[in-house]
Amino acid sequence: MLAGGRASRRVAYGVAVALWQLTPAAGAAAELAPRSGFDYATPGIRAMQADDSANPGMLWVAQGLALWNRTAGSAGKSCADCHGAIAGMAGISYPRRDPREPERLINLELRVERCRSEHMGAPALGYESDELLALTAAIRNQGRGRPAPIADDPAAIAAGEAYFRKPRGQLDLSCAQCHDRWAGRRLRDETVSQGQSNGFPLYRVRWNGVGSLHRRFQVCNASVGAEPDALGSQDYIALEWYLAWRGRGLPVETPAVRQ
């Protein structure tokens, strides 16, 4: 724990020093037109994403396509047995309200896990497992190039925006301070993006693999010295909903590639 705490403090200090070098972008946050992280990436990263034969994330998509049609569990069913061809998933809208408990929110990852356990009699895959990342990447990939629909739920969006704008951690920074105020500015070796979610699950070079949006939330929390939430938490799903609403109109890029 001591070593981990020191590492966390070093990361937080490094971010703090780097942030001192940022010049705030002009204009109010509300005036920002949505821009994908693709626009802020280096030419090499953009070229990698644009070429399916060079995009490492497509390996996860291929695995997900195979899993979609593979029977699993005591029911002897596949995803395709209930949902048909995966192409039909192009217009899905998540997050959404849980139909069983409308006060709770559910995202695509939790919905897939529920389908497996309740309808297929199969064990959960685990939130950040390669298998669940592969399935969700393959599902999201079906809508690539088109804006993903997102429900206009004022309460859920407000909860997510409150998380986005609340300062937290040792650095007392909010998501908005980086991704609204400083979008487009340099932070060490990267350009700060608007923090849009339209490319997730995505391949991150630093991860050497595909990761979920909630994993990215955890990394951001840790980088400002805040305690990360659990993957799939209600706070993270509310933030996910707000980001989808904030970036509405941006085309799906899954699997995007980022530094």
Buried (B, 14 or more C-beta within 10 A) or exposed (E): EEEEEEEBEEBBEEBBEBBEEBEEBEEEBEEBEEBBBBEBBEEEBBEBBEEEEEBBBBBBBBBBBEBBEEEBBEBEBBBBEEBEEBEEBBEBEBBBBBEEEEEEBBBBBBBBBBBBBEBBEBEBBEBBEBBBBBBBBBBBBBBBEEBBEBBEBEEBBEBBBEBBBEEBBBBEBBBBBBBBBBBBBEBEEBBBBBBBBBBBBBBBEEEEBBBBBBBBBBBBBBBBBBEBBEBBBBBBBBBBBBBBBBBBEBBBBBBBBBB
